[in-house]
Amino acid sequence: MTRTYEGRVPAKAVLENGALWVPIEHHIAGVFENGETSTKITFAQAEGALAETTLSLAEEYRELLKQADRPPKPEDHFTLHELSPPPTTLEAPIERGEWQFYWHGNELITSPIPSASAPRQTFYRLLPRFDEMTLQDALDRFERDVVNHGHLRIRVKEINIKIRDNVKAIKNDILVHAENGS
């Protein structure tokens, strides 16, 4: 299979109709020198045990990525009430995920970690979302969710690396067989 792409795209493996297609040749001659607007990439279908393993890893990757794209939020365990005006004095924050938590006497206050996209910091007073929970219980559960989310993101990265390694091995195997004429 040969595909032509507009622009200068990197040659990456493609999943199509349940098959894994590996880029074996990236035709870039003249693309940079002549300023051409398209690139041709030749793919070969991957077969065998390593290809099957890679396909199942790709499926796991897709499922985990959906979960990893949704980081834990305080709303999962707390009811948030915006504080206006914000508190004037706070202790040092406890950073968890993308949030800062502050104990203010017996109250728990949170705010998103300031960023360039959200320079105005909004503070919220927290109440446990469920009656049987204390503020500390809810914070402990949120912290556990943050840790689990971190483990999930690490697993996604590990799978991605494994897929890339498998594709590289498959590509090398295809090219060796092509050179040997078998």
PLY file of the C-alpha trace (Angstrom):
ply
format ascii 1.0
element vertex 182
property float x
property float y
property float z
element edge 181
property int vertex1
property int vertex2
end_header
0.00 0.00 0.00
1.34 3.43 -0.92
-0.22 6.60 0.37
0.41 10.20 -0.55
0.11 12.83 2.14
-0.06 16.57 1.85
2.73 18.20 3.79
5.73 16.65 5.41
4.25 13.99 7.65
6.32 11.57 9.71
6.10 7.91 8.71
4.08 6.18 11.44
2.39 2.80 11.62
-1.30 2.78 10.68
-4.15 0.64 12.01
-6.72 0.03 9.29
-9.54 -2.53 9.21
-7.98 -4.53 12.03
-4.58 -4.74 10.31
-1.28 -3.13 11.21
0.49 -1.37 8.33
4.15 -0.47 8.87
5.95 2.27 6.91
8.83 0.69 5.03
9.77 3.50 2.70
9.34 7.25 3.06
9.80 8.94 -0.31
11.03 12.39 0.63
13.44 13.10 -2.20
12.96 16.70 -3.26
10.39 17.48 -0.58
12.67 19.83 1.30
14.91 21.00 -1.54
12.12 21.67 -4.02
9.50 22.69 -1.49
7.10 20.00 -2.72
3.83 19.80 -0.86
3.35 16.04 -0.66
5.16 13.01 0.67
4.70 9.38 -0.41
4.97 6.61 2.15
4.96 2.90 1.26
3.45 0.56 3.86
3.59 -3.20 4.27
1.05 -5.18 6.25
2.52 -6.61 9.44
1.82 -10.28 10.11
2.67 -12.77 12.79
2.71 -12.97 16.55
4.46 -9.63 17.08
1.91 -7.89 14.87
-0.96 -9.47 16.84
0.65 -8.41 20.12
1.07 -4.89 18.78
-2.57 -4.74 17.69
-3.75 -5.76 21.16
-1.39 -3.20 22.73
-2.83 -0.54 20.43
-6.35 -1.41 21.58
-5.29 -1.25 25.25
-3.53 2.06 24.53
-6.70 3.58 23.03
-8.83 2.53 26.01
-6.34 3.74 28.61
-5.77 7.02 26.78
-9.47 7.85 27.11
-9.15 7.47 30.88
-5.80 9.26 31.07
-7.23 12.26 29.24
-9.57 12.87 32.17
-7.53 13.79 35.24
-9.20 13.62 38.66
-11.11 16.71 39.71
-12.15 17.81 43.19
-15.81 17.65 42.08
-15.48 13.87 42.09
-15.29 13.90 45.91
-16.28 17.39 47.02
-18.97 19.99 46.59
-17.28 23.27 45.63
-18.50 26.68 46.78
-16.72 29.64 45.22
-15.25 32.03 47.77
-15.72 35.68 46.97
-13.63 37.46 48.01
-10.79 34.94 48.24
-9.20 34.34 51.63
-6.51 36.83 52.63
-4.25 34.41 54.50
-3.58 30.79 53.75
-1.03 28.23 54.82
1.31 26.58 52.31
-0.69 24.58 49.75
-0.78 20.83 49.35
-0.47 20.22 45.59
-2.37 17.27 44.19
-2.74 16.83 40.46
-3.64 20.18 38.95
-5.00 21.58 42.24
-3.78 23.25 45.42
-5.46 22.45 48.74
-5.26 24.58 51.85
-6.36 23.80 55.37
-7.89 26.98 56.81
-8.81 26.10 60.38
-11.36 23.27 60.04
-12.17 24.20 56.45
-10.56 22.86 53.31
-10.07 25.30 50.44
-8.86 24.56 46.92
-7.86 26.38 43.76
-6.50 25.25 40.42
-2.75 25.66 40.13
-2.26 29.03 38.43
-1.25 28.88 34.79
-0.71 31.23 31.88
-4.09 30.21 30.45
-5.89 30.88 33.75
-3.98 33.64 35.55
-6.93 34.62 37.80
-6.99 32.27 40.73
-10.43 31.17 41.96
-10.79 29.67 45.43
-13.43 27.20 46.56
-14.55 26.06 50.00
-14.96 22.29 49.95
-17.56 20.09 51.55
-17.50 16.30 51.31
-19.71 15.14 48.47
-21.06 12.25 50.52
-22.46 12.63 54.06
-20.56 9.68 55.53
-17.19 11.21 54.55
-15.08 13.73 56.39
-13.03 16.36 54.56
-9.91 14.28 55.24
-11.59 11.12 53.86
-12.57 12.95 50.68
-9.07 14.43 50.34
-7.53 10.97 50.84
-9.75 9.56 48.07
-8.89 12.41 45.75
-5.17 11.88 46.44
-5.59 8.16 45.70
-7.29 9.05 42.39
-4.38 11.37 41.52
-1.85 8.61 42.24
-3.86 6.08 40.21
-4.10 8.56 37.35
-0.31 8.95 37.47
0.10 5.17 37.26
-2.32 5.13 34.34
-0.32 7.79 32.46
2.88 5.83 33.09
1.22 2.68 31.68
0.08 4.63 28.59
3.66 5.82 28.04
5.05 2.29 28.52
2.57 0.88 25.99
3.43 3.62 23.51
7.14 2.82 23.81
6.45 -0.91 23.43
4.33 -0.29 20.30
7.12 1.84 18.77
9.70 -0.85 19.58
7.47 -3.56 18.07
6.86 -1.53 14.91
10.61 -0.95 14.54
11.27 -4.69 14.93
8.50 -5.57 12.45
9.81 -3.04 9.94
13.35 -4.41 10.24
12.03 -7.96 9.77
10.06 -6.95 6.66
13.06 -5.14 5.17
15.41 -8.12 5.87
12.96 -10.50 4.19
12.65 -8.11 1.23
16.44 -7.90 0.86
16.77 -11.69 1.02
13.99 -12.07 -1.54
11.86 -14.26 0.67
0 1
1 2
2 3
3 4
4 5
5 6
6 7
7 8
8 9
9 10
10 11
11 12
12 13
13 14
14 15
15 16
16 17
17 18
18 19
19 20
20 21
21 22
22 23
23 24
24 25
25 26
26 27
27 28
28 29
29 30
30 31
31 32
32 33
33 34
34 35
35 36
36 37
37 38
38 39
39 40
40 41
41 42
42 43
43 44
44 45
45 46
46 47
47 48
48 49
49 50
50 51
51 52
52 53
53 54
54 55
55 56
56 57
57 58
58 59
59 60
60 61
61 62
62 63
63 64
64 65
65 66
66 67
67 68
68 69
69 70
70 71
71 72
72 73
73 74
74 75
75 76
76 77
77 78
78 79
79 80
80 81
81 82
82 83
83 84
84 85
85 86
86 87
87 88
88 89
89 90
90 91
91 92
92 93
93 94
94 95
95 96
96 97
97 98
98 99
99 100
100 101
101 102
102 103
103 104
104 105
105 106
106 107
107 108
108 109
109 110
110 111
111 112
112 113
113 114
114 115
115 116
116 117
117 118
118 119
119 120
120 121
121 122
122 123
123 124
124 125
125 126
126 127
127 128
128 129
129 130
130 131
131 132
132 133
133 134
134 135
135 136
136 137
137 138
138 139
139 140
140 141
141 142
142 143
143 144
144 145
145 146
146 147
147 148
148 149
149 150
150 151
151 152
152 153
153 154
154 155
155 156
156 157
157 158
158 159
159 160
160 161
161 162
162 163
163 164
164 165
165 166
166 167
167 168
168 169
169 170
170 171
171 172
172 173
173 174
174 175
175 176
176 177
177 178
178 179
179 180
180 181
